[in-house]
Amino acid sequence: MRLAWIAALAMLGGCATVPAAPVARDRSAIEAALARHIGVLASDDFGGRQPGTEGETKTLRYLAREWQAAGLESGTNDPANPWFAPVALSQSLPDKSVARFYRDGRSIALPDPGVAVFTQGTRGLVQRAPMVFVGLAGQGLDRSEVAGRVAVMLWDHAGQTEQHDALLQAGASAVLAIVEDESELAHLTSTRRRGSYRIAGGEDGAAIDGFISRPAMAAMIGEQKLAALTAGAREAEFKPVPLDITATIEATSSPGSVRTFNLIARLPGRREGAGAVLLLAHWDHFGRCAEPPATDLICNGAVDNASGLAVLTELAKRLSAGPKLDRDVYFLATTAEEWGLLGAQAFTENPPIPLDSIVAAFNLDTVAVAPTGSPVAIVGKGLTPLDPGIQQVMSDLRRKEGDEHLAQDYVRRQDGWALLQRDVPAVSVTSAFGQPGPLERYTRERYHQPSDEAAGIELGGAADDLLLTQALVRYFADVQRWPGAKGKSAAAPSG
């Protein structure tokens, strides 16, 4: 097996061969290096890497030191801000809220806590608005079906975020998502109370959204009707169902600001003007995410995404040490991914190089999930011109493709989506989303929880992903193998 890896990587190196001995002997060294980086970045000392905190300072200082030692140079193209590109964010901290529901003019009593509502603006108000149950529907709904209404959606499904955004864009006066129980309501409420964020200068919307527990919804319309609506929402011919209920909802928030940074570095290529390959991983996480009486209060984000940063950092060392590439390779550690891909969005709005000069971008996110030898997923398959090249590299390395449909559920939930929106060909090529078992286990046991710590994480697939991504960079940075077919990203699916 080791000989296969050596031969494959040598072929991908072009005219200059990749040294075979290090690849053959140090898989364990790769895992040890990844574990070292993750152990530092996901330690309690870094406080969960929340933007705007001391944890950010420590994170960026560590990464910059490692990248400089690897031989990278500043990639900001801004002498006033070398290495660190400022990202100004506006913050909304929830203040007060009230939600009342009426049938035939009479107030409906709900269990407490049963509802939590929020606004990103200073004040959002809905008065006696009719309610409509939309189930899983969002994209594709006629504006007349939701405009001016309080849209009630189901929350626990893969397209929840896209559905929520589509309902607000269609003119819903508020969106309420039904969650399973009071425990899930409390978790989501706690997350939202830490604030919501947007790029400074963006629209200060006063839209209202929130969550309602299933018991509270059942108290409002009856358990039998709720069960029928939930079942009907999964039918192909489902249409939104008006409810005989009106809602008065008010929410206020206090404005604030956060100054944070993207970290941008460059490995110069030997052919000026040949374009660039971009590697990126988000550095941020949630900081303190639990309250006493819990004893573990910090979301350390070992898998999400200290693992991606570790792979990115080791790639910097390995690519710098190897034969010089034709194209520049940019390394980007983004801020505020967990707050809505905001750091990646800021990069696209103020890029250090023209976006159309980026011939390929590879996002590294949540890579330490699957064991060695797992199948690979292409998150973003079919949306860029990169697929033939990726398939060639995977074939050369004898990597098998996994569950394509599973991977596509995550296209809009990672930084590559912000790049795709600006026609940058961006994908994630990773074992983490190649099969459901390991991913489901990680989601259940660690995802966005204090349990996502460095101890006990799976590094076999992460080492595989590092070697695969290294080969992909060499392929797409080679002007002979990939002659600059920048192209436009394929139109993203609407739903």
C-alpha positions in Angstrom: 0.0 0.0 0.0 2.8 2.4 0.8 4.4 1.8 -2.6 1.1 2.8 -4.2 1.1 6.0 -2.4 4.7 6.7 -3.4 4.1 6.0 -7.0 0.9 8.0 -7.2 2.4 11.1 -5.6 5.5 10.9 -7.7 3.3 10.9 -10.9 1.4 13.9 -9.6 4.5 15.9 -9.0 5.0 16.6 -12.7 8.5 16.8 -14.0 9.9 17.3 -10.5 9.3 14.2 -8.4 8.0 14.2 -4.9 10.6 12.7 -2.4 9.3 9.2 -1.8 10.9 8.4 1.6 9.0 10.9 3.7 5.7 9.9 2.3 6.5 6.2 2.9 7.8 6.5 6.5 5.9 9.2 8.3 2.1 8.6 8.2 2.4 8.3 12.0 4.4 11.5 12.0 1.7 13.2 10.1 -0.9 12.2 12.6 1.4 13.2 15.5 1.9 16.7 13.9 -1.9 17.1 13.4 -2.5 16.0 17.0 0.0 18.6 18.2 -1.7 21.5 16.4 -5.1 20.3 17.5 -4.0 19.9 21.1 -2.9 23.6 21.2 -5.7 25.2 19.2 -8.4 23.2 21.0 -7.0 23.7 24.5 -8.9 25.5 27.3 -6.2 28.1 27.2 -7.5 29.3 23.8 -11.0 29.6 25.3 -12.9 28.1 22.3 -11.5 30.6 19.7 -14.4 33.1 19.8 -13.8 36.1 17.5 -13.0 39.3 19.3 -11.6 37.6 22.4 -8.1 36.8 23.7 -8.7 33.3 22.2 -8.6 34.9 18.8 -5.4 36.7 19.5 -3.7 33.4 20.6 -5.1 31.5 17.7 -3.9 33.9 15.0 -0.5 34.4 16.8 0.0 30.6 16.8 -1.0 30.1 13.2 1.0 33.1 11.9 4.1 31.9 13.7 3.7 28.3 12.3 3.1 29.6 8.8 6.0 32.0 8.8 8.3 29.2 10.1 7.1 27.1 7.2 8.2 29.7 4.7 5.0 31.5 3.8 4.8 35.2 3.4 2.0 37.7 4.0 -0.8 37.3 1.5 -3.0 40.3 2.3 -1.4 42.5 -0.4 -2.0 45.4 2.1 1.2 46.9 3.6 -0.9 48.5 6.4 -2.3 45.1 7.4 0.3 42.4 6.7 -0.9 38.8 7.4 -4.0 39.9 9.2 -6.9 41.3 7.1 -9.4 43.2 9.3 -13.1 42.1 9.3 -15.5 44.5 10.9 -18.8 42.9 12.2 -22.0 44.4 13.6 -23.4 42.5 16.5 -27.0 42.2 17.8 -27.4 41.1 21.4 -30.9 40.0 22.3 -32.7 42.2 24.8 -36.4 41.7 25.4 -39.1 39.8 23.6 -42.7 38.8 23.9 -44.9 36.5 21.8 -48.7 36.2 22.1 -51.1 34.1 20.1 -54.8 34.5 19.5 -57.8 32.5 18.2 -61.0 34.3 17.6 -59.6 37.3 19.5 -58.8 35.2 22.6 -55.3 34.6 23.9 -53.9 31.1 23.8 -52.1 29.9 26.9 -48.8 28.0 26.1 -46.4 26.1 28.4 -43.5 28.1 29.6 -40.8 28.0 28.3 -42.4 27.3 24.9 -41.4 30.2 22.6 -38.2 32.2 22.0 -38.1 35.1 19.5 -35.3 37.3 18.3 -34.5 40.2 15.9 -31.2 41.4 14.3 -32.6 44.9 14.2 -33.0 47.3 17.1 -36.7 46.5 17.2 -38.9 44.1 15.3 -42.7 44.1 15.7 -45.5 42.0 14.2 -49.1 42.7 15.2 -52.0 40.3 14.8 -50.3 38.6 11.8 -52.0 35.5 10.4 -50.0 32.2 10.8 -49.3 29.6 8.1 -47.7 26.2 8.5 -45.1 25.7 5.7 -43.5 22.5 6.9 -40.4 21.9 4.9 -41.2 24.3 2.1 -39.2 27.5 1.5 -37.5 27.9 -1.8 -40.1 27.9 -4.6 -43.0 29.1 -2.6 -45.1 31.8 -4.2 -44.6 35.1 -2.3 -48.4 35.4 -1.9 -48.4 32.3 0.3 -46.1 33.7 3.0 -45.8 37.5 2.6 -47.1 39.3 5.7 -47.6 36.0 7.6 -45.9 34.3 10.5 -44.4 31.2 8.7 -44.2 28.1 10.9 -41.6 25.6 9.7 -40.1 22.3 10.8 -36.5 22.7 12.1 -34.8 19.3 12.2 -33.9 18.7 8.6 -30.8 19.3 6.4 -32.1 22.4 4.6 -33.3 24.3 7.7 -31.1 27.3 7.2 -31.8 27.7 3.5 -35.6 27.3 4.2 -35.5 29.9 7.0 -33.7 32.4 4.8 -36.0 31.8 1.8 -39.1 32.4 3.9 -37.8 35.8 5.1 -36.8 36.7 1.6 -40.3 35.8 0.4 -41.7 38.4 2.8 -42.7 36.4 5.8 -43.2 38.9 8.7 -41.7 36.3 11.1 -40.4 32.7 11.0 -41.0 30.3 13.8 -39.3 26.9 13.7 -40.8 23.9 15.6 -38.2 22.1 17.6 -38.7 18.8 19.3 -38.8 19.6 23.0 -37.9 22.2 25.7 -34.3 20.9 25.9 -33.6 21.7 22.2 -35.4 25.0 22.7 -33.2 25.8 25.6 -30.0 24.9 23.6 -30.9 27.0 20.6 -32.0 29.9 22.8 -28.7 29.8 24.6 -26.8 29.9 21.3 -28.9 32.9 20.0 -28.5 34.8 23.2 -24.8 35.0 22.5 -25.7 37.3 19.7 -26.0 37.4 15.9 -23.6 39.0 13.5 -23.3 40.5 10.0 -20.7 42.3 8.0 -20.6 45.9 9.2 -22.4 48.2 6.9 -24.8 45.5 5.8 -28.6 45.8 6.1 -29.9 46.2 9.6 -33.0 44.1 9.2 -35.8 44.1 11.7 -37.1 40.6 10.7 -38.2 38.4 13.5 -37.5 34.7 13.9 -37.4 32.2 16.6 -38.3 28.7 17.9 -41.4 27.1 19.4 -41.3 23.7 21.1 -43.5 20.9 19.8 -45.5 20.8 23.1 -46.2 24.5 22.8 -47.3 24.1 19.2 -49.5 21.2 20.2 -51.1 23.3 22.9 -51.8 25.9 20.2 -53.4 23.8 17.5 -53.9 20.4 19.1 -51.7 17.3 19.0 -53.7 15.5 16.4 -53.6 18.4 14.0 -49.9 18.9 14.5 -49.2 15.3 13.8 -51.3 15.4 10.6 -49.5 18.6 9.5 -46.1 17.2 10.2 -46.8 14.0 8.2 -48.4 15.9 5.4 -45.4 18.2 5.1 -43.3 15.3 3.8 -45.7 14.6 0.9 -44.7 15.7 -2.6 -47.9 17.6 -3.1 -47.9 19.5 0.2 -49.1 23.1 0.2 -48.8 25.6 3.0 -51.7 25.4 5.4 -53.2 28.6 6.9 -53.8 28.4 10.6 -56.8 30.0 12.4 -54.4 31.8 14.7 -52.8 35.3 14.7 -49.6 36.4 16.4 -48.3 39.5 18.0 -44.5 39.3 18.4 -42.1 42.0 19.5 -38.3 41.6 20.0 -35.5 44.1 20.7 -31.8 43.9 20.6 -28.8 46.0 21.6 -26.2 46.9 18.8 -22.6 46.2 19.2 -19.5 45.6 17.1 -16.7 43.1 16.8 -13.3 43.7 15.2 -11.8 40.4 14.0 -9.4 39.2 11.4 -8.8 36.8 8.6 -5.2 35.4 8.3 -3.9 35.4 4.7 -0.6 34.0 3.6 1.1 33.2 0.3 3.5 30.6 -1.1 4.9 32.2 -4.2 4.8 30.2 -7.4 7.4 30.4 -10.2 5.1 31.7 -13.0 3.8 35.2 -12.4 0.4 35.8 -13.8 -0.5 32.1 -13.9 -3.2 32.4 -11.3 -3.5 30.9 -7.8 -4.8 27.9 -5.8 -6.5 28.8 -2.5 -6.6 26.6 0.6 -8.8 27.7 3.4 -10.1 26.7 6.8 -12.1 28.6 9.4 -10.3 29.3 12.7 -13.3 30.4 14.9 -15.6 28.5 17.2 -18.1 29.4 20.0 -16.0 30.1 23.0 -17.8 29.5 26.3 -21.0 27.7 25.3 -22.4 26.2 28.5 -23.3 27.5 31.9 -23.1 26.0 35.5 -24.0 23.6 36.9 -22.2 22.1 33.9 -18.5 21.6 34.6 -17.2 21.7 31.1 -18.2 25.2 29.8 -16.0 25.7 26.7 -16.7 24.6 23.1 -13.1 23.8 22.2 -13.8 22.9 18.6 -11.2 20.2 18.1 -12.8 18.6 15.1 -14.6 21.8 14.1 -12.2 23.2 13.1 -8.9 22.9 14.8 -8.5 19.7 12.6 -8.9 21.7 9.4 -6.4 24.3 10.7 -3.9 21.5 11.5 -4.1 20.1 8.0 -3.8 23.6 6.5 -0.7 24.3 8.6 1.0 21.0 7.8 0.2 21.5 4.1 2.0 24.8 4.3 5.1 23.0 5.6 5.0 20.2 3.1 4.3 22.4 0.0 7.0 24.8 1.0 9.5 22.0 1.4 8.7 20.4 -2.0 9.4 21.5 -5.6 8.3 25.0 -6.3 4.9 25.2 -7.9 3.9 27.0 -11.1 1.1 28.9 -9.4 0.9 30.9 -6.2 -0.8 29.0 -3.3 -2.8 31.2 -0.9 -3.6 30.1 2.6 -6.6 31.6 4.3 -7.8 31.1 7.9 -11.3 32.7 8.1 -13.1 34.3 11.0 -16.8 34.1 11.8 -17.7 31.0 9.8 -19.9 29.9 12.7 -21.7 33.2 12.5 -22.7 32.8 8.9 -19.6 32.4 6.7 -18.8 36.0 7.4 -15.0 35.9 7.1 -15.2 34.1 3.8 -17.7 36.7 2.6 -15.4 39.5 3.7 -12.5 37.8 1.7 -14.6 37.9 -1.4 -15.6 41.5 -0.9 -11.9 42.6 -0.5 -9.7 39.9 -2.0 -5.9 40.3 -2.1 -6.0 39.1 -5.7 -8.7 39.2 -8.4 -11.2 36.4 -7.7 -11.1 35.2 -11.2 -7.4 34.5 -10.9 -8.2 31.7 -8.4 -8.3 28.5 -10.5 -9.3 26.2 -7.6 -10.1 26.6 -3.9 -10.2 23.7 -1.4 -11.9 24.2 1.9 -10.8 22.1 5.0 -13.5 21.9 7.6 -14.2 19.2 10.2 -11.7 16.7 8.7 -10.9 14.6 11.7 -14.0 12.3 11.5 -13.4 9.2 9.4 -10.8 6.4 9.8 -7.9 5.6 7.5 -9.0 4.4 4.1 -12.5 5.8 4.1 -14.2 6.9 0.9 -14.0 10.5 -0.2 -16.8 13.0 -0.8 -16.6 16.1 -3.1 -18.7 18.7 -1.3 -19.7 20.9 -4.3 -19.5 18.2 -7.0 -21.1 19.4 -10.2 -20.9 23.1 -9.3 -17.4 23.9 -10.6 -15.1 22.9 -13.6 -12.8 21.1 -11.1 -14.5 17.7 -11.1 -12.4 16.0 -13.9 -9.1 17.0 -12.3 -10.3 15.9 -8.9 -11.4 12.6 -10.3 -8.0 12.1 -11.9 -6.1 12.8 -8.7 -8.4 10.5 -6.7 -7.9 7.7 -9.3 -4.1 8.1 -9.2 -4.2 7.8 -5.4 -6.7 4.9 -5.6 -9.2 6.9 -3.5 -12.8 5.8 -3.8 -15.8 8.2 -3.9 -18.4 7.9 -1.2 -22.0 9.1 -0.7 -22.5 12.0 -3.1 -25.9 12.8 -1.8 -24.7 13.0 1.8 -22.0 15.5 0.9 -24.3 17.8 -1.0 -26.3 18.5 2.2 -23.3 20.5 3.4 -22.6 22.6 0.3 -24.2 25.8 1.8 -23.0 25.2 5.3 -19.3 25.8 4.8 -17.0 28.6 3.6 -16.8 27.3 0.1 -20.4 28.4 -0.4 -19.4 32.1 0.0 -16.8 31.6 -2.7 -19.1 29.8 -5.0 -21.5 32.7 -4.8 -18.8 34.8 -6.4 -17.9 32.3 -9.1 -14.8 31.0 -7.4 -14.5 27.3 -8.1 -14.5 26.0 -4.5 -15.0 22.5 -3.1 -14.2 20.3 -0.1 -12.6 17.0 -1.0 -12.8 15.0 2.2 -13.3 11.6 3.9 -15.4 13.3 6.7 -18.5 13.4 4.6 -18.0 10.3 2.5 -20.1 7.9 4.6 -22.9 8.4 7.1 -21.7 6.3 10.1 -18.7 8.3 11.4 -20.3 11.6 10.5 -23.5 10.7 12.4 -21.5 9.6 15.4 -19.5 12.9 15.4 -22.6 15.0 15.0 -24.3 13.1 17.9 -21.4 13.1 20.3 -19.3 16.2 19.6 -20.8 18.7 17.1 -20.9 22.2 18.6 -20.6 20.7 22.1 -18.0 21.0 24.9 -17.2 17.4 24.2 -15.4 18.3 21.0 -12.0 18.2 22.6 -8.6 17.0 21.4 -8.6 13.8 23.3 -9.7 10.7 21.4 -10.4 12.2 17.9 -9.9 10.1 14.8 -6.9 11.3 12.8 -6.6 8.6 10.2 -8.9 10.2 7.7 -7.4 13.6 8.4 -4.0 12.3 7.4 -5.5 10.8 4.2 -7.2 14.1 3.5 -3.9 15.9 3.9 -2.1 13.7 1.4 -5.0 14.0 -1.0 -5.2 17.8 -0.7 -1.5 18.0 -1.2 -1.8 16.1 -4.5 -4.8 18.2 -5.5 -2.8 21.4 -5.0 0.1 20.1 -7.0 -2.2 19.1 -9.8 -4.1 22.4 -10.0 -1.0 24.5 -9.5 0.6 22.8 -12.5 -0.1 24.9 -15.6 0.5 21.8 -17.8 -2.0 19.6 -16.0 -4.5 22.4 -15.4 -3.8 25.1 -18.0 -5.9 27.8 -16.4 -9.4 26.5 -17.0 -10.7 29.0 -14.5 -14.2 29.0 -15.9 -17.3 30.1 -14.0 -18.8 28.0 -11.2 -21.9 26.2 -12.3 -25.1 27.7 -11.3 -25.9 26.6 -7.7 -29.1 24.6 -7.1 -32.0 26.7 -5.9 -33.2 24.2 -3.4 
